[in-house]
Amino acid sequence: MHITSTAISLNVSDVEASAEWLRKHLGFTVAMAADGFCSLAHESAGVNLVYLRAGLPTFKPESVAGRADGMLVVFTVDDIDAEYVRLRSEGVDVVTPIELSPPFASGGR
């Protein structure tokens, strides 16, 4: 199998606001968009993030057409402390403290 691209699709209440947040704060660009849909790309992310408006009648399977609750999308960056300062200076409400995962938790950042 040859995979040509990868995307993570999240069901959200407000596609436009969600996409704007990624554009403004993380530098994503819109790859494709339509009513209730936006696919965003970043040159170094290696994955597109797709936002779908929750409850779209075209979403299949219908049993999972609700919001994307309980999902984490994680980006690894070169300098987490600098990114934290930058995001806070842009007015981002950081709701979870910085937490380093292995192999970084042993002291390296």
KAZIPE-V956686 format. One record per residue. RES is the residue in one small letter. D_CENTER is the distance of its C-alpha to the mean C-alpha in whole Angstrom. Layout:
RES,D_CENTER
RES,D_CENTER
//
This chain:
m,26
h,24
i,21
t,20
s,16
t,13
a,10
i,8
s,9
l,8
n,11
v,11
s,14
d,14
v,12
e,13
a,12
s,9
a,9
e,11
w,9
l,7
r,10
k,12
h,11
l,9
g,11
f,9
t,12
v,13
a,14
m,15
a,16
a,18
d,19
g,16
f,14
c,12
s,10
l,9
a,10
h,10
e,14
s,13
a,10
g,12
v,10
n,8
l,6
v,8
y,9
l,12
r,15
a,16
g,19
l,20
p,23
t,22
f,19
k,21
p,22
e,22
s,23
v,19
a,18
g,17
r,14
a,11
d,13
g,13
m,10
l,8
v,6
v,8
f,9
t,12
v,14
d,18
d,18
i,16
d,19
a,19
e,15
y,16
v,19
r,17
l,15
r,18
s,20
e,17
g,18
v,14
d,15
v,14
v,15
t,15
p,17
i,17
e,18
l,19
s,19
p,21
p,23
f,22
a,23
s,27
g,27
g,25
r,22
//
